[in-house]
Amino acid sequence: MESVFETDDHKILREKVRDFAESEIAPRVACMEATQTVDVETSTLIARQGWLGVTIPREYGGMGAGHLAKTIVIEELARVSGAMGAMVQASQLGAAKILHYGTEEQKQRWLPPIAAGSCLPTIAVTEDGSGGNVLDMQAGARRDGGEWVLNGRKFYVGNSHVGHVHGVIVRTGDDRTRRSKSLSAFLVEHDRPGLTLLPYKPPLGLHGFSFGDLVMDNVRVPADNMIGGEGDGLDVAYSSSVLYGRPNLTAVALGIHQALLEETVRFAKDRHRRDEPLAMLPTIEQRIGRINERLMTARTLAYQAVHMLDLGQPCDDELISAKYRGVESLIESALDAMKIHAAAGLRRDRPLERLVRDAFHIDAPAGTGDIQLHRLAESALGTGKGQWSHRLAHVTALHSAPDRPTSTAGHAA
């Protein structure tokens, strides 16, 4: 698993997160699967380790450790529980909008509690009729004196039922000639009157994680709760998706992929056929080799992309490519693993069926594979709209000061 992109601090962080995941989270996975409810307790326990603040600068109470460190945290958690890896990735996505576009007052108010784990943020963009095309959303807001009044419904909100503050993107303008400036972003506290969470319905996988629906019925928020300026909503959504959502989901995919490889190797060694381990069969060996190759390739692409992000280099295409390849290869490996396990892979007392179900949750968030290919085609054809990683390099690049703390600093008690 050694990578040329990792420092000693990264390796220490990986060991710390892995030890925590195996000792504290692994014993809870069976309960998450059995109950299929949102696991608030485990989410809170992880948040209090300080890892939600891995990319938050030190002046706001975070670790200031960067995007590769974030990838390692999410990957190691997802290796044990895809649901809890998804919880952390969604929280990171929720913090991104404040880091990128928040006022100093908003950063001072929200980033320290996020870093300390006492506040879990979300970002609410998707709607049933718009999907990946956020400009088609219908949820809206109107100005009423010193407040904005929000109405509409958001679907598939990561951390919906554990979140304390929702970053909601809504329509504030109707000028069809300037559609890119028709959206705005707001911070909406979870206990605002008129904000309702619909009853949670267990999905296919990621049991323990919540991605539910929000309904806003005349929800009033102060004008100071707007993130960025009026009309910046599209930028808030896209930048968060490209710079955080895609690499975060890639990290979840890596963790699930690693667990899938380990479980398949264990099975192939333990299961015997004609007095020999199943792993000795050439067909089984070939499938395991393919799984390992896919995982190695996916990890290299992912680490390179976030390493470039940490350096403040333009890397939108690398982030998009890493997400596409990471998810596609995970699903291919999941099918290979199922073929190796055969009927044994269908049993609920083995981890494989959970890993396969979880794998299918990683494609749609932050853009399906088809969306990723569309963006890569735009880049190749020269029709893209610029590099978010270049525009926001001052936010994403690590500080190069010699007194920057190690990646294990900044953990809350």
C-alpha positions in Angstrom: 0.0 0.0 0.0 3.1 2.3 0.2 2.8 5.3 -2.1 5.4 7.8 -3.3 2.9 10.6 -2.4 2.8 9.7 1.3 4.9 11.3 3.9 5.8 9.8 7.3 2.9 12.0 8.8 0.5 10.4 6.3 1.6 6.9 7.4 1.2 7.7 11.0 -2.3 9.1 10.3 -3.2 6.0 8.4 -2.1 3.7 11.3 -4.1 5.8 13.8 -7.3 5.8 11.7 -7.0 2.1 10.9 -6.5 1.2 14.6 -9.5 3.2 15.5 -11.7 1.8 12.8 -10.8 -1.8 13.6 -11.2 -1.4 17.4 -14.2 1.0 17.6 -16.2 0.8 14.3 -15.8 -2.8 13.2 -17.7 -4.2 16.2 -20.7 -1.9 15.3 -21.0 -2.9 11.7 -23.2 -5.9 12.4 -25.7 -3.7 14.3 -25.7 -1.2 11.5 -26.6 -3.9 9.0 -29.2 -5.5 11.2 -31.1 -2.3 12.1 -30.6 -0.4 8.8 -31.1 2.8 10.7 -29.0 6.0 10.8 -26.2 5.4 13.3 -26.0 8.8 15.1 -23.8 7.4 17.9 -21.0 6.1 15.7 -21.1 9.2 13.5 -20.7 11.4 16.5 -17.9 9.2 17.9 -15.9 9.5 14.6 -16.6 13.2 14.3 -15.1 13.8 17.8 -11.8 12.4 16.6 -11.2 15.7 14.8 -11.0 14.1 11.4 -13.8 16.3 9.9 -11.3 19.1 10.2 -8.5 17.4 8.3 -8.5 20.1 5.6 -9.7 23.0 7.8 -6.8 25.4 8.5 -5.3 25.5 12.0 -6.6 29.0 12.7 -10.1 27.6 12.7 -9.2 24.6 14.9 -8.6 22.1 12.1 -5.6 19.9 11.3 -4.6 21.7 8.1 -3.3 18.4 6.8 -4.6 18.6 3.2 -6.5 16.5 0.7 -4.2 13.4 0.6 -4.6 13.2 4.4 -8.4 13.5 3.9 -8.3 10.7 1.4 -6.4 8.4 3.8 -8.9 9.1 6.6 -11.9 8.3 4.5 -10.3 5.3 2.8 -9.3 3.7 6.1 -12.8 4.3 7.6 -14.5 2.9 4.5 -12.3 -0.2 4.5 -14.1 -1.2 7.7 -17.5 0.6 7.1 -18.4 2.1 3.8 -21.2 3.9 5.7 -18.9 5.7 8.0 -16.5 6.5 5.3 -19.5 8.1 3.5 -20.4 10.0 6.6 -17.0 11.6 6.8 -16.8 12.4 3.1 -20.2 14.0 3.2 -19.1 16.1 6.2 -16.0 17.2 4.3 -18.2 18.2 1.4 -20.4 20.2 3.7 -17.4 22.1 5.1 -16.0 22.9 1.6 -18.5 25.5 0.8 -17.7 27.5 3.9 -14.0 27.2 3.3 -14.3 28.3 -0.3 -17.0 31.0 -0.1 -17.8 31.8 3.5 -17.2 35.2 5.0 -14.8 35.5 7.9 -17.7 35.6 10.3 -19.1 32.4 8.8 -15.8 30.7 9.0 -15.3 31.7 12.6 -18.8 30.5 13.5 -18.9 27.2 11.8 -15.4 25.8 11.1 -14.3 25.4 14.7 -17.3 23.2 15.7 -17.0 21.2 12.5 -13.3 20.6 13.2 -14.1 19.6 16.8 -16.8 17.2 15.7 -19.7 19.0 17.5 -21.3 20.1 14.2 -21.9 17.9 11.1 -22.5 19.8 7.9 -24.3 18.8 4.7 -24.7 20.2 1.2 -28.2 19.9 -0.3 -28.2 20.3 -4.1 -29.9 17.4 -5.8 -33.6 17.4 -6.8 -35.8 14.7 -8.3 -36.3 16.5 -11.6 -32.8 18.0 -12.1 -30.3 15.2 -11.2 -26.8 16.3 -12.3 -28.0 19.4 -14.1 -28.4 21.7 -11.1 -29.6 24.6 -13.3 -32.9 22.8 -13.6 -33.6 22.9 -9.9 -37.0 24.2 -8.8 -36.4 25.0 -5.1 -36.3 28.7 -4.6 -35.9 31.6 -2.2 -37.3 35.1 -2.1 -36.0 38.1 -0.2 -38.2 39.5 2.5 -36.5 42.4 4.2 -33.4 41.2 6.2 -34.3 37.5 5.5 -34.6 35.0 2.8 -37.6 32.6 2.6 -36.8 29.2 1.2 -39.2 26.6 -0.3 -38.7 23.3 -2.0 -37.4 19.8 -1.6 -33.9 18.3 -1.8 -33.2 14.7 -2.3 -30.3 12.3 -1.4 -28.7 14.8 1.1 -25.6 13.1 2.7 -25.8 13.3 6.5 -29.4 14.4 6.2 -30.5 12.9 9.6 -27.3 13.7 11.5 -26.5 17.1 10.1 -26.6 20.3 12.2 -26.3 22.8 9.3 -27.3 22.3 5.7 -25.7 24.1 2.8 -28.7 24.5 0.5 -28.6 25.6 -3.1 -31.8 27.3 -4.4 -33.0 29.4 -7.2 -33.0 33.2 -6.4 -33.3 34.5 -10.0 -35.4 33.8 -13.1 -33.2 35.5 -15.8 -33.0 32.7 -18.4 -30.3 34.6 -20.3 -28.0 34.4 -17.2 -28.9 31.0 -15.8 -25.5 30.5 -14.3 -26.3 33.4 -11.9 -29.8 32.3 -11.0 -28.8 30.2 -8.0 -27.6 31.1 -4.5 -26.4 29.2 -1.5 -27.5 29.4 2.1 -26.6 27.9 5.5 -29.7 26.5 7.1 -29.6 25.3 10.6 -31.3 22.0 11.1 -33.8 23.3 13.7 -35.1 26.2 11.6 -38.9 26.3 11.6 -40.3 25.0 8.4 -37.4 22.6 7.7 -38.5 19.0 7.8 -36.7 15.7 7.4 -38.8 13.1 5.7 -38.8 9.6 7.5 -35.7 7.8 6.6 -36.1 4.8 4.2 -33.2 2.2 4.3 -31.5 2.0 0.9 -29.7 -0.9 -0.8 -26.4 -0.4 1.2 -24.3 2.0 3.3 -26.5 1.0 6.3 -25.8 3.5 9.1 -25.2 6.4 6.8 -28.0 8.8 6.1 -28.9 10.4 2.7 -32.4 11.5 2.9 -34.8 14.2 1.8 -35.3 17.7 3.1 -38.5 19.7 2.7 -38.4 23.5 3.1 -41.8 25.2 3.8 -41.3 28.9 4.2 -38.0 28.5 6.0 -36.7 31.9 7.0 -32.9 32.5 7.3 -31.1 35.8 7.9 -29.5 37.4 4.8 -26.1 36.8 6.6 -26.6 33.1 6.1 -26.0 33.4 2.4 -22.7 31.8 1.3 -20.9 33.9 -1.3 -23.0 36.5 -3.1 -26.4 36.3 -4.7 -26.0 34.3 -7.8 -22.9 32.3 -6.6 -24.9 29.1 -5.9 -23.7 27.3 -9.1 -20.1 28.1 -8.2 -20.6 26.9 -4.7 -22.1 23.6 -5.9 -19.7 22.9 -8.7 -16.5 23.8 -6.7 -17.6 21.7 -3.8 -18.4 18.8 -6.1 -15.2 18.9 -8.1 -12.7 19.6 -5.3 -14.3 17.6 -2.5 -17.1 15.4 -3.7 -15.3 13.6 -6.4 -12.1 12.9 -4.5 -14.1 12.0 -1.4 -16.2 9.5 -3.2 -13.0 8.1 -4.8 -11.6 7.6 -1.3 -14.7 5.7 -0.2 -14.4 3.5 -3.3 -10.8 2.8 -2.4 -11.7 1.7 1.1 -14.4 -0.6 -0.1 -12.1 -1.9 -2.8 -9.4 -2.7 -0.3 -11.8 -4.6 1.9 -13.2 -6.5 -1.0 -9.7 -7.6 -2.0 -8.8 -8.7 1.5 -12.0 -10.6 2.0 -11.6 -12.3 -1.4 -8.0 -13.3 -0.7 -9.0 -14.7 2.7 -11.8 -16.7 1.2 -9.7 -18.1 -1.6 -7.0 -19.2 0.9 -9.4 -20.7 3.4 -11.7 -22.5 1.0 -10.3 -25.8 -0.3 -11.1 -27.8 -3.3 -9.7 -31.3 -3.7 -7.3 -30.7 -0.8 -5.9 -27.5 -2.3 -6.8 -23.9 -1.6 -9.2 -22.3 -4.0 -6.5 -19.7 -4.7 -4.4 -22.4 -6.5 -6.9 -22.6 -9.4 -5.7 -20.6 -12.4 -9.1 -18.9 -13.0 -9.3 -17.8 -9.3 -5.7 -16.5 -9.4 -6.4 -14.5 -12.5 -9.5 -12.9 -11.0 -7.6 -12.0 -7.8 -4.8 -10.5 -9.9 -7.3 -8.4 -11.8 -8.8 -7.1 -8.5 -5.4 -6.2 -7.2 -4.3 -4.4 -10.4 -7.5 -2.4 -10.5 -7.1 -1.3 -6.9 -3.4 -0.4 -7.4 -4.3 1.7 -10.5 -7.2 3.4 -8.8 -5.2 4.3 -5.7 -2.3 5.7 -7.8 -4.7 7.9 -9.8 -6.5 9.1 -6.7 -3.4 9.9 -4.7 -1.8 11.7 -7.7 -4.9 13.9 -8.1 -5.2 14.9 -4.5 -1.4 15.5 -4.2 -1.7 18.0 -7.1 -4.7 19.5 -5.3 -2.5 19.9 -2.2 0.1 21.7 -4.3 -2.5 24.1 -5.7 -2.0 22.7 -9.3 -4.8 22.6 -11.8 -6.1 19.0 -11.6 -9.8 19.0 -12.3 -9.4 16.3 -15.0 -7.3 14.2 -12.7 -9.9 14.4 -10.0 -12.7 13.5 -12.4 -10.7 10.7 -14.0 -9.8 9.2 -10.5 -13.5 9.2 -9.5 -14.6 7.6 -12.8 -11.8 4.9 -12.8 -12.1 4.3 -9.0 -15.8 3.6 -9.2 -15.9 1.6 -12.4 -13.0 -0.6 -11.3 -14.6 -1.2 -7.9 -17.8 -2.4 -9.5 -15.8 -4.7 -11.9 -13.9 -6.1 -9.0 -17.1 -6.6 -7.0 -18.4 -8.8 -9.8 -15.1 -10.8 -10.0 -15.2 -11.3 -6.2 -18.8 -12.5 -6.4 -17.8 -15.1 -9.1 -14.9 -16.3 -6.8 -17.3 -16.7 -3.8 -20.1 -18.1 -5.9 -23.1 -19.0 -3.7 -21.1 -18.2 -0.6 -21.0 -14.5 -1.6 -24.8 -14.3 -1.3 -24.9 -15.2 2.4 -25.5 -12.4 4.9 -23.0 -13.8 7.4 -20.1 -12.9 5.0 -18.9 -9.3 4.4 -18.9 -9.7 0.7 -22.5 -9.1 0.0 -22.4 -5.9 2.1 -19.3 -4.7 0.2 -21.0 -5.3 -3.1 -24.2 -3.4 -2.1 -22.1 -0.5 -0.8 -20.1 -0.3 -4.0 -23.2 0.5 -6.0 -23.8 3.6 -3.9 -20.6 5.4 -5.0 -21.4 6.0 -8.7 -24.2 8.6 -8.6 -23.0 11.1 -5.9 -20.9 14.0 -7.3 -21.8 12.9 -10.8 -22.3 9.5 -12.4 -19.7 7.9 -14.6 -21.5 9.3 -17.7 -21.2 12.8 -16.2 -17.5 12.3 -15.6 -16.9 11.2 -19.2 -18.9 14.2 -20.4 -16.6 16.6 -18.4 -13.5 14.8 -19.7 -14.8 15.1 -23.2 -15.4 18.8 -22.7 -11.8 19.2 -21.6 -10.5 17.3 -24.6 -12.6 19.3 -27.0 -11.7 22.6 -25.4 -15.3 23.4 -24.4 -14.9 23.2 -20.6 -15.5 26.1 -18.3 -12.2 26.4 -16.6 -10.4 24.7 -13.7 -11.9 24.9 -10.3 -8.7 23.7 -8.8 -6.9 26.6 -10.4 -9.5 29.2 -9.4 -9.5 28.1 -5.7 -5.8 27.2 -5.4 -5.4 29.7 -2.6 -7.9 27.6 -0.6 -6.8 24.1 -1.6 -3.0 24.4 -1.5 -1.3 23.4 1.7 0.6 26.1 3.6 4.3 25.6 3.2 5.3 27.2 6.5 7.9 25.1 8.3 5.9 25.0 11.5 3.0 23.2 9.8 1.9 20.5 12.2 1.9 16.8 11.5 -1.1 15.1 10.1 -2.0 13.6 13.5 -2.4 17.0 15.2 -5.6 18.8 15.9 -7.7 15.8 17.1 -10.4 16.7 19.5 -10.5 14.9 22.8 
